[in-house]
Amino acid sequence: MKTKYKQLWGCLLITLLLAGLTPLQAQTGSTDEESYITVSGIVKDKRSKKNLEYVNISIPGSTIGTVTNADGEFSLKIRESIQAKEVEISHLGYFNGQIELDGKDVEGRTVWLVPNTNMLDEVIVHARSPRYLVEEAIKKIPANYNSKHSLLTGFYRETAQKGRRYINISEAVIDIYKTPYNEGVDRDRVQIFKGRKLLSQKASDTLAVKLLGGPNLSVYVDVVKNPDILLDLESLPYYKFWLEESTTINDRPQYVINFEPQAILPYALYYGKLYIDKERLSFTRAEFFLDMNDRNKATQAILRKKPFGLQFKPVEVSFLVNYKERDGLTYLSYIRNGVRFKCDWKRKLFSTNYTILSEMVVTDSKESSTNTIPYKMAFKQNQSLSDKVSNFADEDFWGSYNIIEPTESLEHAVNKLKKQHK
């Protein structure tokens, strides 16, 4: 089990360096020049009026999609050739929303989602053991998920903050090759198609935070396809499971199963929640955190190396994995990983807080009969996205590709970092 466990951290290990990162040229490719329309807006809770973050935005019956940012904002580019009639908006615990289309751009639309509080009879839910439900959902993975090779298009972004100030912003369009879900992740690969970055030029930011293999989140943190993280039948006895009140995702009722460690092992375990579709017994969402009860074990899990004299203190490591149903199967939709930690230099009074946030959204996909990402072109676990892409350039860098819209704070950070490069 310990060997399997290390597979996850192959994409999450961080390195603290005393020198800046060296920019390399990004790979290039031609942007799809096909005509498209753009639908943009903001998603809000109709009762509380609050903006809703990480809401699924998609075209029904297609593979095109994105998510809202932390401000609830979104922008979706839709090829005119598919003649889409509506955009579907879905979120945990809410009824779905729609935006009707007529072939023209839709700008600045406010979508109000209504909370879904009409749950099913809980007597049926509590008649089944939560661990039994997890075991049955694991057994049904080959039937509930894609049994064919597929090539996904995704948008990946990672940011590093020192305190509240951004010191690194990197983002890319990526290709993701996935083997069938009844196979492991050993042959799954990620390739950087095009990307850009901004690094702080301030001397005080020379202590750089480097996330190794970040874009490989889409491979190793796909908990359904890589069960060694959470959903390994042999590891279930290490956890305690219990049910809480049901909810809905995409208008479908879900079991909500909490879990936490009940064993002490040589490495840190996790705690969190699993969401399982009540009818199909498919995993639709996983929220989990690295257990911090033993800080030494947590540090061993995420830190590769550090400068001499620096004390590293992990604070939180969190994950969110979303799946979306389409045509009777469940597909990977969105992954987010956050790492918070403190750095203390000897003889210094105050520590410095760092936050690394990385996220990937699947924006399109298609079946693939062969592996279209050669190994030599694949993104390696010992590589950093900052080492693989070039600096920010023109405003229309992404062209017709769907991305996660930057938040207001991120746009402000980009403008500040750009001034340092002039």
HUBEL-V908393 format. One record per residue. N is the residue number from 1. PHI is phi as a letter, one per 30 degrees, with the letter a starting at -180 (999 if undefined). NEAR is the number of other ideal C-beta (glycine too) atoms within 12 Angstrom. Layout:
# HUBEL-V908393
n->N phi->PHI near->NEAR
n->N phi->PHI near->NEAR
This chain:
# HUBEL-V908393
n->1 phi->999 near->22
n->2 phi->d near->18
n->3 phi->d near->13
n->4 phi->d near->23
n->5 phi->e near->30
n->6 phi->d near->22
n->7 phi->d near->30
n->8 phi->d near->40
n->9 phi->d near->36
n->10 phi->d near->32
n->11 phi->c near->42
n->12 phi->b near->41
n->13 phi->d near->33
n->14 phi->c near->37
n->15 phi->b near->31
n->16 phi->c near->35
n->17 phi->c near->28
n->18 phi->c near->21
n->19 phi->b near->15
n->20 phi->d near->23
n->21 phi->c near->33
n->22 phi->d near->18
n->23 phi->d near->23
n->24 phi->c near->18
n->25 phi->d near->17
n->26 phi->d near->28
n->27 phi->d near->23
n->28 phi->b near->16
n->29 phi->a near->19
n->30 phi->d near->12
n->31 phi->d near->19
n->32 phi->d near->24
n->33 phi->c near->10
n->34 phi->d near->16
n->35 phi->d near->16
n->36 phi->b near->29
n->37 phi->c near->28
n->38 phi->c near->31
n->39 phi->c near->39
n->40 phi->b near->29
n->41 phi->l near->33
n->42 phi->b near->34
n->43 phi->c near->43
n->44 phi->b near->29
n->45 phi->d near->26
n->46 phi->d near->19
n->47 phi->d near->15
n->48 phi->d near->14
n->49 phi->i near->14
n->50 phi->d near->19
n->51 phi->d near->26
n->52 phi->c near->37
n->53 phi->c near->27
n->54 phi->h near->35
n->55 phi->d near->46
n->56 phi->d near->44
n->57 phi->b near->51
n->58 phi->a near->42
n->59 phi->c near->33
n->60 phi->e near->29
n->61 phi->i near->19
n->62 phi->b near->29
n->63 phi->c near->31
n->64 phi->d near->37
n->65 phi->a near->43
n->66 phi->a near->45
n->67 phi->b near->42
n->68 phi->d near->38
n->69 phi->d near->36
n->70 phi->d near->28
n->71 phi->c near->26
n->72 phi->i near->32
n->73 phi->c near->36
n->74 phi->b near->46
n->75 phi->b near->33
n->76 phi->b near->46
n->77 phi->c near->37
n->78 phi->b near->39
n->79 phi->d near->25
n->80 phi->d near->19
n->81 phi->d near->15
n->82 phi->d near->23
n->83 phi->h near->17
n->84 phi->d near->31
n->85 phi->c near->17
n->86 phi->a near->25
n->87 phi->c near->40
n->88 phi->c near->35
n->89 phi->c near->39
n->90 phi->b near->39
n->91 phi->a near->41
n->92 phi->e near->37
n->93 phi->i near->30
n->94 phi->b near->32
n->95 phi->d near->26
n->96 phi->d near->29
n->97 phi->c near->35
n->98 phi->b near->25
n->99 phi->b near->36
n->100 phi->d near->17
n->101 phi->c near->25
n->102 phi->b near->15
n->103 phi->i near->18
n->104 phi->c near->15
n->105 phi->d near->21
n->106 phi->b near->27
n->107 phi->c near->17
n->108 phi->i near->15
n->109 phi->d near->27
n->110 phi->c near->24
n->111 phi->c near->38
n->112 phi->c near->27
n->113 phi->c near->38
n->114 phi->c near->23
n->115 phi->e near->22
n->116 phi->c near->28
n->117 phi->c near->14
n->118 phi->c near->15
n->119 phi->d near->21
n->120 phi->d near->20
n->121 phi->e near->12
n->122 phi->d near->18
n->123 phi->d near->10
n->124 phi->d near->16
n->125 phi->d near->25
n->126 phi->d near->18
n->127 phi->d near->13
n->128 phi->c near->22
n->129 phi->d near->18
n->130 phi->d near->28
n->131 phi->d near->28
n->132 phi->d near->20
n->133 phi->d near->34
n->134 phi->d near->41
n->135 phi->d near->27
n->136 phi->d near->27
n->137 phi->d near->41
n->138 phi->d near->32
n->139 phi->d near->19
n->140 phi->c near->25
n->141 phi->e near->35
n->142 phi->e near->20
n->143 phi->d near->20
n->144 phi->c near->30
n->145 phi->b near->38
n->146 phi->e near->37
n->147 phi->c near->21
n->148 phi->b near->20
n->149 phi->d near->26
n->150 phi->b near->37
n->151 phi->b near->31
n->152 phi->c near->43
n->153 phi->c near->40
n->154 phi->b near->48
n->155 phi->c near->41
n->156 phi->b near->50
n->157 phi->b near->46
n->158 phi->b near->47
n->159 phi->b near->43
n->160 phi->b near->44
n->161 phi->b near->28
n->162 phi->c near->30
n->163 phi->i near->19
n->164 phi->c near->14
n->165 phi->c near->24
n->166 phi->d near->37
n->167 phi->c near->38
n->168 phi->a near->46
n->169 phi->b near->40
n->170 phi->b near->44
n->171 phi->a near->42
n->172 phi->a near->43
n->173 phi->d near->40
n->174 phi->b near->47
n->175 phi->c near->40
n->176 phi->b near->46
n->177 phi->c near->37
n->178 phi->b near->42
n->179 phi->d near->29
n->180 phi->e near->25
n->181 phi->d near->34
n->182 phi->c near->21
n->183 phi->c near->22
n->184 phi->d near->22
n->185 phi->c near->34
n->186 phi->e near->18
n->187 phi->c near->18
n->188 phi->d near->38
n->189 phi->b near->34
n->190 phi->b near->42
n->191 phi->b near->37
n->192 phi->d near->42
n->193 phi->d near->37
n->194 phi->a near->32
n->195 phi->a near->44
n->196 phi->a near->36
n->197 phi->a near->44
n->198 phi->b near->38
n->199 phi->c near->39
n->200 phi->d near->33
n->201 phi->c near->21
n->202 phi->d near->20
n->203 phi->d near->13
n->204 phi->d near->13
n->205 phi->c near->28
n->206 phi->d near->20
n->207 phi->d near->30
n->208 phi->c near->35
n->209 phi->c near->46
n->210 phi->b near->38
n->211 phi->c near->47
n->212 phi->d near->37
n->213 phi->i near->39
n->214 phi->e near->52
n->215 phi->e near->49
n->216 phi->d near->43
n->217 phi->e near->48
n->218 phi->d near->47
n->219 phi->c near->43
n->220 phi->d near->42
n->221 phi->c near->45
n->222 phi->d near->46
n->223 phi->d near->42
n->224 phi->d near->43
n->225 phi->d near->42
n->226 phi->c near->36
n->227 phi->d near->36
n->228 phi->d near->29
n->229 phi->d near->39
n->230 phi->b near->42
n->231 phi->c near->37
n->232 phi->d near->28
n->233 phi->e near->21
n->234 phi->d near->16
n->235 phi->c near->29
n->236 phi->e near->30
n->237 phi->d near->19
n->238 phi->d near->27
n->239 phi->b near->32
n->240 phi->c near->20
n->241 phi->c near->31
n->242 phi->a near->23
n->243 phi->c near->30
n->244 phi->b near->20
n->245 phi->e near->21
n->246 phi->d near->30
n->247 phi->b near->35
n->248 phi->b near->32
n->249 phi->b near->36
n->250 phi->h near->37
n->251 phi->i near->28
n->252 phi->c near->31
n->253 phi->d near->28
n->254 phi->b near->38
n->255 phi->d near->44
n->256 phi->c near->35
n->257 phi->c near->44
n->258 phi->d near->25
n->259 phi->b near->35
n->260 phi->a near->22
n->261 phi->d near->28
n->262 phi->b near->18
n->263 phi->b near->17
n->264 phi->c near->13
n->265 phi->b near->21
n->266 phi->d near->17
n->267 phi->b near->28
n->268 phi->d near->31
n->269 phi->c near->37
n->270 phi->b near->38
n->271 phi->b near->30
n->272 phi->l near->29
n->273 phi->b near->35
n->274 phi->c near->43
n->275 phi->c near->41
n->276 phi->b near->43
n->277 phi->d near->34
n->278 phi->d near->29
n->279 phi->d near->21
n->280 phi->c near->26
n->281 phi->h near->30
n->282 phi->c near->41
n->283 phi->d near->46
n->284 phi->c near->43
n->285 phi->a near->42
n->286 phi->b near->44
n->287 phi->c near->31
n->288 phi->b near->37
n->289 phi->b near->31
n->290 phi->d near->37
n->291 phi->d near->29
n->292 phi->c near->26
n->293 phi->d near->18
n->294 phi->c near->19
n->295 phi->d near->23
n->296 phi->d near->17
n->297 phi->d near->26
n->298 phi->d near->29
n->299 phi->d near->31
n->300 phi->d near->21
n->301 phi->d near->35
n->302 phi->c near->42
n->303 phi->c near->33
n->304 phi->d near->26
n->305 phi->a near->18
n->306 phi->a near->28
n->307 phi->d near->20
n->308 phi->d near->10
n->309 phi->i near->15
n->310 phi->c near->27
n->311 phi->c near->22
n->312 phi->c near->33
n->313 phi->b near->23
n->314 phi->d near->36
n->315 phi->c near->25
n->316 phi->a near->26
n->317 phi->b near->39
n->318 phi->b near->32
n->319 phi->b near->38
n->320 phi->b near->31
n->321 phi->b near->42
n->322 phi->c near->38
n->323 phi->b near->41
n->324 phi->b near->43
n->325 phi->d near->32
n->326 phi->a near->29
n->327 phi->h near->12
n->328 phi->i near->16
n->329 phi->b near->28
n->330 phi->c near->38
n->331 phi->b near->40
n->332 phi->d near->42
n->333 phi->b near->44
n->334 phi->a near->46
n->335 phi->b near->50
n->336 phi->b near->36
n->337 phi->b near->43
n->338 phi->b near->33
n->339 phi->b near->42
n->340 phi->c near->30
n->341 phi->a near->36
n->342 phi->c near->25
n->343 phi->b near->33
n->344 phi->c near->22
n->345 phi->c near->20
n->346 phi->e near->12
n->347 phi->i near->9
n->348 phi->c near->13
n->349 phi->d near->8
n->350 phi->c near->11
n->351 phi->c near->19
n->352 phi->c near->30
n->353 phi->c near->24
n->354 phi->b near->40
n->355 phi->b near->32
n->356 phi->c near->45
n->357 phi->b near->39
n->358 phi->b near->46
n->359 phi->b near->45
n->360 phi->b near->45
n->361 phi->b near->46
n->362 phi->d near->44
n->363 phi->c near->43
n->364 phi->a near->34
n->365 phi->a near->31
n->366 phi->a near->23
n->367 phi->d near->19
n->368 phi->b near->23
n->369 phi->d near->13
n->370 phi->b near->14
n->371 phi->d near->21
n->372 phi->c near->23
n->373 phi->c near->30
n->374 phi->d near->12
n->375 phi->e near->16
n->376 phi->d near->9
n->377 phi->c near->21
n->378 phi->d near->27
n->379 phi->d near->41
n->380 phi->c near->24
n->381 phi->d near->27
n->382 phi->c near->19
n->383 phi->c near->29
n->384 phi->c near->41
n->385 phi->e near->44
n->386 phi->e near->42
n->387 phi->d near->33
n->388 phi->c near->37
n->389 phi->b near->40
n->390 phi->c near->28
n->391 phi->d near->28
n->392 phi->e near->29
n->393 phi->b near->19
n->394 phi->d near->12
n->395 phi->d near->13
n->396 phi->c near->11
n->397 phi->e near->24
n->398 phi->d near->32
n->399 phi->h near->21
n->400 phi->c near->28
n->401 phi->d near->36
n->402 phi->d near->36
n->403 phi->b near->39
n->404 phi->d near->43
n->405 phi->e near->36
n->406 phi->d near->30
n->407 phi->d near->27
n->408 phi->d near->17
n->409 phi->d near->21
n->410 phi->d near->30
n->411 phi->d near->21
n->412 phi->d near->18
n->413 phi->d near->28
n->414 phi->e near->31
n->415 phi->d near->20
n->416 phi->d near->21
n->417 phi->d near->31
n->418 phi->d near->24
n->419 phi->d near->15
n->420 phi->d near->23
n->421 phi->c near->21
n->422 phi->d near->11
